[in-house]
């Protein structure tokens, strides 16, 4: 199972607020039924990496569908194949060591 953090930022907008763009992108994730967590700085997805790649592309394209001319997308991938890890398991592992 992969854990992916993605941040998608439309560039060249007149307004500084991004929440309407974030909401549109998040609708793509919600429709996918993948487990996700919205954070203040991005979104964390977990699941099959092939499925996540497809969703990442749709998320990126969702901004262009709004008429945005430029989009910056940053992706970090934790693809662990020796055990099935989840975001919650990673957090709990750290807490146990505190």
C-alpha positions, 0 to 999 in steps of 0.5 A, spaced: 500 500 500 502 506 498 501 513 502 501 519 497 501 526 499 499 531 494 499 539 494 496 542 488 496 550 487 493 553 481 498 559 479 496 566 476 490 567 479 487 574 481 485 572 488 489 569 493 484 564 496 484 557 494 479 554 498 474 553 492 480 550 487 481 545 493 474 543 494 474 542 486 480 537 487 478 534 493 471 532 489 475 528 485 478 524 491 471 523 494 469 520 488 474 515 487 473 512 494 480 512 496 482 513 503 484 520 504 486 526 509 485 533 508 491 537 511 492 544 511 498 544 506 495 538 502 492 531 501 494 524 503 491 519 499 492 511 501 491 505 497 494 502 490 499 506 487 496 505 480 489 507 482 492 513 486 496 515 479 490 515 476 487 520 481 493 524 481 492 526 474 485 527 475 486 532 481 491 536 477 487 536 471 481 539 475 484 545 476 485 546 468 477 545 467 476 551 471 480 555 466 486 556 470 492 556 465 498 554 470 498 548 475 503 546 480 503 539 483 507 536 488 507 529 490 511 525 495 510 517 495 511 512 501 511 506 497 512 500 502 512 493 500 514 489 506 508 490 510 501 494 509 502 500 512 497 506 513 497 513 515 494 511 522 500 505 523 505 510 521 503 515 526 502 510 532 509 507 531 512 514 532 507 515 538 509 508 541 516 511 541 515 517 545 
